[in-house]
Amino acid sequence: MLRCADGKYYVGYTDNLEVRIGQHQSGYFGGYTLRRRPVELVWSEYFQTRYEALSAERQIKGWSRAKKEALIRGDWEMVSLLARNRQDEKGSA
C-alpha cells in the first residue's frame, strides 16, 4: 500500500515491489498515482500466489481509511473491531 503526496492510499499487487514503486515514483503509470507523487510504501505483505495477492488487494481497497491505517500500524485489534462495526452497520440496514 502506498501513501500518496495528497495523503490518499493506493493499493495494488506486484511480483517485484522495488520495481513497481520506482514505476509509480517516475510516473511510468498514467493512472491514480501520476498526479499524487511522490508516493511512500507504508505496508506490504508477501502472498504465496497471485490469486491470494489479488484477493487481498480487492478486500483492502474496500476498507475504510481508518481500517487501512490500523493495518499500516499493525493494530490487528482495531482492524478486527472496525470489521465488526461494519458488519453491525450492514446488519442494521
N, C-alpha and C positions, 0 to 999 in steps of 0.2 A: 504494500500500500504506500502510495506517495502522498506527501502533503505538498500542495501547490503553493506558489507565492501568495495567492489570494486566500489561503487557509482552507481551501476545499480539498477533498480527498479523491484520489484516483485509485481504483482497484483493478488489477489485471493479473495475468499469469504469464510465465515465460519459462523457457528451458535454459536461459542464460541471463541471470539477473543483472550482472555488471554491464553487459552489452545493452540490455533493454533500458536501463537507467540512463546510459550515455545517449541512446537514441532519443529519449524524452528530453534530456538536457539540451541536446543540439537542435531540437526542433524537427528531427527526422520525420516524426509523425505529425501530420497536419490536423490532428483531432483535438481532443479535450485539453491536453496539456500544452499545446503550442503557445497559447497566449497567457498561460498561467505559470510560466517558468520564472525562476528556477524551481525545480522540484527537489524534494528531500525524501529519501527512503525512511519510513517510520515503522514499518512492520513487514516481515516476510516469514514464510513458513515453507518447508520442503514437503512435497507430496510425492508418493510413490508413482502415481500415474497422472497423465494429463487430464483424464476424466475427473479424478479427485480434485485437482487444482481448479479446473473449470467450475466444478460444483461449488467449491469454497468461494471462488470469485463471485459467482451469481448470488450466493447466500449473503456474503458480506456487503455487496452492492446494495442490497435491500435493507440493510441495517440503518438505524438512526445514527446521527453524528455522535451522540453520547455513547452508544454501544461500540462504535468504531474506536472511539477514544479510550474506552475501557479495555478493549482488545490491545490497543497500542501500549497501554500501561501494564498489560498483563494482569489486569484485575478481573479474574475469572468469576469472582463472586458477583461483581457488578454486571458482567456480561450475562450471567445467569438470571440475576434479578430483572434486568431490562428485558430479557426474553420472556420471563414470566409475566411481567407487566403488559407486554404486547399481547400475549395470549389472553390475558384477562380483558384487555380492550376489545379484542376480536370476539370473545365470548359474550360480551355485553352489548354488542352492536345489533 
